[in-house]
Amino acid sequence: AGSDAYGLGDNSYGQLGAGHNQATSSRVKIQLEQQTIEAVAAGSTHSLLISEGKVYGMGDNCHGQLGLGSTESHFSPMQMSLPEDLKAVAASAGCWFSLILMQSGEVYGVGYNYNGQLSGENWRLLTPQKLDLPGKAKAVAAGCSHSLVLMDSGDVYGLGENWYGQLGIGSKEDQHQPKKMLLNGTAKALASGTQHSVVLLDSGEVYSTGSNVHGQLGLGDDQATQATQPRRVPFDVENSAAVAVAAGDQHSLVALADGRCLGAGDNGNGQLGVPGFQKRQSFVRMSIHDRVLDVAAGWSYSLMVAHGGVFTAGHNLVQGAEHLEGAHPLLFDEPPLLL
């Protein structure tokens, strides 16, 4: 069954699909011709929706990331130009590009491609193009300028920017064609931060790679500013395996099977949901008194889906008229705020 979708917060480019570009601190229902919305994805300045297998985009389109064949931005959802015979099941939005996963296992990409995150040598794509992958895909994750694809086999392939080793291939060269991540196990979920990647294995273990300037890899090592291949995050899987992962700009989240939520990395805006605003080099337990089922991360904020609802922690630029200009962003410490 489908559902409604709501947006709130920054809307400078019309990314909330509300028909205007004014920020809002109240939930705005996204109107899509009375269609049900099955999935959503938020990029830096654009958003994607999936309804009845079709993809709709709104907001910034400076590099064609809405997949409309042009660079004109839109304040309301516009249908992406994809093959009519294919059904989209998932989407991920990066800084200025979009990834679309089809029911067939194919992956299409559109938008900014300077680092090769959509494959090939064209610096941008105004219409979606299919990625050349070694099999069927079952999940995608867009970082700022890199892409990750989870295959049916459990292998992970990456392409695009790799300056910090976020592709996990043992080097730091950008990749314009998909290259297999050096994982020690079978992956079942993945997440892309701005310049780091987090992968959840079938075993419940979590591996991370890429930039670790703020400790976002959760390795407990303040000397390691980056990793060029995945390293296992040191927490006790036997005590409780991981069930979900998320990656923000410079922080990472892990939801455990026992309902706990862990965070590591940048905490300058309170996005880890723990007392104080110091960065954490190791994963620490979030101060949330509910059973967390899933996690998501934005630029400097976190979202936790729990039995009691959706909790937030971190940067809350839009929270009442006095904060619309962002001079004094609200900081959420403990406990996280319940929406």
Steps between C-alpha positions, in 0.01 A plus 500: 500500500616852427505800732526876516831684515581813698794739500631775724811714538716667238317564175730747325474312171142375537620156608198451727269491197264754656475722192724772649851542640424626850636307798245343732510380860170314463439180308395562141319224316649444157228507238533251218167490317343284772749221437646297784871542569703184551852632561685828548860619482655832603817642346685818587260727308259267319255226591365187331170312537384165366131450425357201313846417369559849360762744630426864572754768586486853635738772604842587364566376147820689416670185373192320372463288814119497465537304176282726288744562215555860610657704783186689605417464869146423618306575818252215439556130417582432135512153347848378408565382145551125545413203274123440521539123528711519819371536855703691757516356853763715673690825455791683658596866459855634522626856489400563137418157364241225536507119501191294415463128568259311276297190586702324229822557696625766259632832632463835323686821583459864401656836584852605598766252393831685529652229722346212305229421756258417216772326293655618176685819414216751442517757779123502538196310370171682441304180438531174698753248373537135603807400698698204370491261794606132533154367589182612672502768767279513810598829666670830417657776708614842376767695687589855413704395195520120521257215442462159662300211357411183692469200272276194543819305565575709808795670333526880509619703202603863517583775257570871502703709742749300703734765644462361851458133409121509530466236227691251714716367217842542661595818311397866477451539124157604369319224312296564185384137482360284782772331705447233763548601863752293699253356751556201724144368493159527338335842514128554558478879540712808435517874557699782343609809688661804342841332477458172687307176464344257747406140417290253702580131452269199528691408815384819671850645485558854372790614284594858413741668260600847382544825690540472876592861579221521759505134602201415280637153424460414869835322519610649834825615342566874511816457290321351199360792297392270216474138393535385140338163556220390734589453865282319750330722754594368846181418688372172642280338234425202724344736753282660230546497123447808286178520297529839327764762415497865392761757405475879520753764403763408759315260730366144494212318669439131576174346626541177697265203523436569869365848418805706591628771267871577470671803348855605416675799345418869493273613781536877472125538460400225741422258216621200702235564763738477797598756767750759378605591149838329469572271208509129578769274353315187615132417477308614807144427606248770419295643786164381375256311721320295239570201277655625176404308186670697224728801452566776247748787495507841338776760479532563875192336642366151570162329470409192700186296430387350829190329639383833639549698178780682322770661715746768388832630625737762366485811284148641488547818296127552451314489831283805528527837324785625716727231357415529132821691425713243681691752715452281808422142392321298764705217650333190635690320771320241712254356456440523124185685398187302412324621187 
